[in-house]
Amino acid sequence: MNATADTDLIELDLDSHHDAAGLGGIVAGRRQGRWTFLHAHGGLHRVADFVNGVLHGVYRTWFANGTAETAGAFRQGRPHGRWVEWHASGALACQAEYTDGVPSGIWKRWNAAGRLIERTCYRDGLAA
C-alpha cells in the first residue's frame, strides 16, 4: 500500500530487517501512532509509537520465544528516560537512563546468571 498526502491508512509493512511485519497508521506518508510488529512466526516482536514518522513514546520489544527483550521510550527519535533490557531467559540484563538520547544516571548490567557485572555513572553522556 502507498499513502498519499492527506490520506489516513492502516498499513502492513516489513521493518528494515525484513524479519517482522508491521501494522499501524500512515498519515501524509509517515508512520503515525502505535505500530505493532510481528516476528515471522506471528509472535509479537515490537510495539512502537510514532509522531510524523519519528519514534516518540513507547518502545517495547520481545524475543521470538515471547519473553520481554527491551522496554523504553523515545522522545523525538532519541531514547529518553529509563530503559530496561532482559536476557532471552527473562533475567534482567541492563537498566539504563537517557536524556534526549544521551546516556545519563546510573547504568547497571547483569550477566545471564543474574550477577551484576557492571555499574557505570554517566554525566553529560560521559562515564564519570
BELWO-V436625 format. One record per pair of residues at least 6 apart in sequence whose C-alpha atoms are under 8 Angstrom apart, sorted by the first residue. I is the first residue (numbers start at 1). GAP is how many residues later the second one is. If there is no record, write none. Layout:
# BELWO-V436625
i->{I & I}
gap->{GAP & GAP}
This chain:
# BELWO-V436625
i->{1 & 1 & 2 & 3 & 3 & 3 & 3 & 3 & 4 & 4 & 5 & 5 & 5 & 6 & 6 & 7 & 7 & 7 & 7 & 8 & 8 & 8 & 8 & 9 & 9 & 9 & 10 & 10 & 10 & 10 & 11 & 11 & 11 & 11 & 11 & 12 & 12 & 12 & 12 & 13 & 13 & 13 & 14 & 14 & 14 & 15 & 15 & 15 & 19 & 19 & 20 & 20 & 20 & 20 & 20 & 21 & 21 & 21 & 21 & 22 & 22 & 22 & 22 & 23 & 23 & 23 & 24 & 24 & 24 & 24 & 24 & 24 & 25 & 25 & 25 & 25 & 25 & 26 & 27 & 30 & 30 & 31 & 31 & 31 & 31 & 31 & 32 & 32 & 32 & 32 & 32 & 33 & 33 & 33 & 34 & 34 & 34 & 34 & 35 & 35 & 35 & 35 & 36 & 36 & 36 & 36 & 36 & 37 & 37 & 37 & 37 & 38 & 38 & 38 & 39 & 39 & 43 & 43 & 44 & 44 & 44 & 44 & 45 & 45 & 45 & 45 & 46 & 46 & 46 & 46 & 47 & 47 & 47 & 47 & 48 & 48 & 48 & 48 & 48 & 48 & 49 & 49 & 49 & 49 & 49 & 50 & 50 & 51 & 54 & 54 & 55 & 55 & 55 & 55 & 55 & 56 & 56 & 56 & 56 & 56 & 56 & 57 & 57 & 57 & 58 & 58 & 58 & 58 & 59 & 59 & 59 & 59 & 59 & 60 & 60 & 60 & 60 & 60 & 61 & 61 & 61 & 61 & 62 & 62 & 62 & 63 & 63 & 65 & 67 & 67 & 67 & 68 & 68 & 68 & 68 & 69 & 69 & 69 & 69 & 69 & 70 & 70 & 70 & 70 & 71 & 71 & 71 & 72 & 72 & 72 & 72 & 72 & 72 & 73 & 73 & 73 & 73 & 73 & 74 & 74 & 75 & 78 & 78 & 79 & 79 & 79 & 79 & 79 & 80 & 80 & 80 & 80 & 80 & 81 & 81 & 81 & 82 & 82 & 82 & 82 & 83 & 83 & 83 & 83 & 83 & 84 & 84 & 84 & 84 & 84 & 85 & 85 & 85 & 85 & 86 & 86 & 86 & 87 & 87 & 89 & 91 & 91 & 91 & 92 & 92 & 92 & 93 & 93 & 93 & 93 & 93 & 94 & 94 & 94 & 94 & 95 & 95 & 95 & 96 & 96 & 96 & 96 & 96 & 96 & 97 & 97 & 97 & 97 & 97 & 98 & 98 & 102 & 102 & 103 & 103 & 103 & 103 & 103 & 104 & 104 & 104 & 104 & 104 & 104 & 105 & 105 & 105 & 106 & 106 & 106 & 106 & 107 & 107 & 107 & 107 & 107 & 108 & 108 & 108 & 108 & 108 & 109 & 109 & 109 & 109 & 110 & 110 & 110 & 111 & 120 & 120 & 121 & 121 & 122}
gap->{10 & 11 & 27 & 6 & 23 & 24 & 25 & 26 & 24 & 25 & 22 & 23 & 24 & 21 & 22 & 19 & 20 & 21 & 22 & 17 & 18 & 19 & 20 & 16 & 17 & 18 & 13 & 14 & 15 & 16 & 11 & 12 & 13 & 14 & 15 & 9 & 10 & 11 & 12 & 8 & 9 & 10 & 6 & 7 & 8 & 6 & 7 & 22 & 20 & 21 & 17 & 18 & 19 & 20 & 25 & 16 & 17 & 18 & 19 & 13 & 14 & 15 & 16 & 12 & 13 & 14 & 7 & 8 & 9 & 10 & 11 & 12 & 6 & 7 & 8 & 9 & 10 & 6 & 25 & 22 & 23 & 19 & 20 & 21 & 22 & 23 & 17 & 18 & 19 & 20 & 21 & 16 & 17 & 18 & 13 & 14 & 15 & 16 & 12 & 13 & 14 & 15 & 8 & 9 & 10 & 11 & 12 & 7 & 8 & 9 & 10 & 6 & 7 & 8 & 6 & 25 & 21 & 23 & 17 & 18 & 20 & 22 & 16 & 17 & 18 & 19 & 13 & 14 & 15 & 16 & 11 & 12 & 13 & 14 & 7 & 8 & 9 & 10 & 11 & 12 & 6 & 7 & 8 & 9 & 10 & 6 & 7 & 25 & 22 & 23 & 19 & 20 & 21 & 22 & 23 & 17 & 18 & 19 & 20 & 21 & 22 & 16 & 17 & 18 & 13 & 14 & 15 & 16 & 11 & 12 & 13 & 14 & 15 & 8 & 9 & 10 & 11 & 12 & 7 & 8 & 9 & 10 & 6 & 7 & 8 & 6 & 25 & 23 & 21 & 22 & 23 & 17 & 18 & 20 & 22 & 16 & 17 & 18 & 19 & 21 & 13 & 14 & 15 & 16 & 12 & 13 & 14 & 7 & 8 & 9 & 10 & 11 & 12 & 6 & 7 & 8 & 9 & 10 & 6 & 7 & 25 & 22 & 23 & 19 & 20 & 21 & 22 & 23 & 17 & 18 & 19 & 20 & 21 & 16 & 17 & 18 & 13 & 14 & 15 & 16 & 11 & 12 & 13 & 14 & 15 & 8 & 9 & 10 & 11 & 12 & 7 & 8 & 9 & 10 & 6 & 7 & 8 & 6 & 25 & 23 & 21 & 22 & 23 & 18 & 20 & 22 & 16 & 17 & 18 & 19 & 21 & 13 & 14 & 15 & 16 & 12 & 13 & 14 & 7 & 8 & 9 & 10 & 11 & 12 & 6 & 7 & 8 & 9 & 10 & 6 & 7 & 22 & 23 & 19 & 20 & 21 & 22 & 23 & 17 & 18 & 19 & 20 & 21 & 22 & 16 & 17 & 18 & 13 & 14 & 15 & 16 & 11 & 12 & 13 & 14 & 15 & 8 & 9 & 10 & 11 & 12 & 7 & 8 & 9 & 10 & 6 & 7 & 8 & 6 & 7 & 8 & 6 & 7 & 6}
